[in-house]
Amino acid sequence: MEDSEEEVYETELAQLFSEEDEVHVFFARLDEELNKVNQFYRKQESEFLGRGDMLSKQLQILLDLKQLLTDRRRKNNLPPRNSNAEIFSRSPDQSSNYSG
């Protein structure tokens, strides 16, 4: 279903209730509430999908950066880092060679 298309639910009453106005009013209000709930969850789903897309893009940027750094280290004949924790546990001016 496209975003511009909005599905609206409407209860169809059987002939048994066709002459009772209270039943029609009740089901009309019930349908309104159901449609509000559906609209709310469609909005929530859309927001979460957007967040998921953003996280996927950020992850891809990080993976590309990791590949770039790995390629640069190979080019400069530097040994690869053993863990990601080591990157964050040392400042750039430290030269010890331990695994974090």
N, C-alpha and C positions, 0 to 999 in steps of 0.2 A: 504494500500500500504506500502511495506517495505521501509526502508531508502535507501537500496542499489538499489532499483528499481527506475528509473527516467522516468517519463512520458514526452514524447516529442510530441508536437502538430504539425501536418502537415496538411495544407489545401488541400483538394482534389478539383481540378478544374473541372468544367463541360466541356464537349466536345466543347462548344461554344468558350471557350478561349484557347483551346489546342494549337493553332498555334501562339499565340502572346507571344513572349519572354518577353516583358515588363511586362505583367500581371504575368507571372511565377516569374520573378525577384521580382516584388512588393510583391506577396504573400509569397515568400520564406523569404524575409526580415521581412515582417510582422510576420510570424511564429517565426523567430529568436527572435524578440522583445517580443512576447508573451511568449515564452519559458524562456527568461531572467526574465520577471516579475514573472512568475510562480515559477521559481527557487528561486528568492528573497523571496517571501512570504512563500515558504516551509521552507526556512532557518529561517525566522522570527518565524514561528509557532513552529519549533523545539526548538528554543531558549526560547520562552515563556513557552512551556511545561516543559522544563528543569528547568526554574525558579519556575514554579508552583510546581514541584516535590520537589525542595529544600525547598520551603516555607512550604509544607505539612510535610516534615520531621522535620523542625524546630518547627512547631506547635506541632507535636507529642512529641518531646523532652520536650517542655514546659509543655504540659499536663501531661506527665509522672513525671516530676519534681514536679509539683503541687500536684499530687497524693502522691508522696513520702513524701513531706512536710506535707500534711494533715495526712497521716498515722503516721508520727513521732510525730505530735502534739497530736494525739489521744492516742498514746502509752505513752506519757509523761503527759497526762491529761491536756493539755493546751487548752484554748478555741480557736475555729477556728477564723480566721480573718474575719471581715465583708466585706472587699472589697480589691481588688487588689491595689487600690490607696494607702491604708494604708501601704502596704509593701514598697512602694517607697517613701512615704512621711516622714518616720522616719528612723533614723539610728539604728543599732542593739542595741546600749547601752541605748536608750531611753525606758522608761518603762510605759509611759502613755497609757491609754486604751481608746482612742477615735476613732471614725470612721471617715475616711478621706473622 
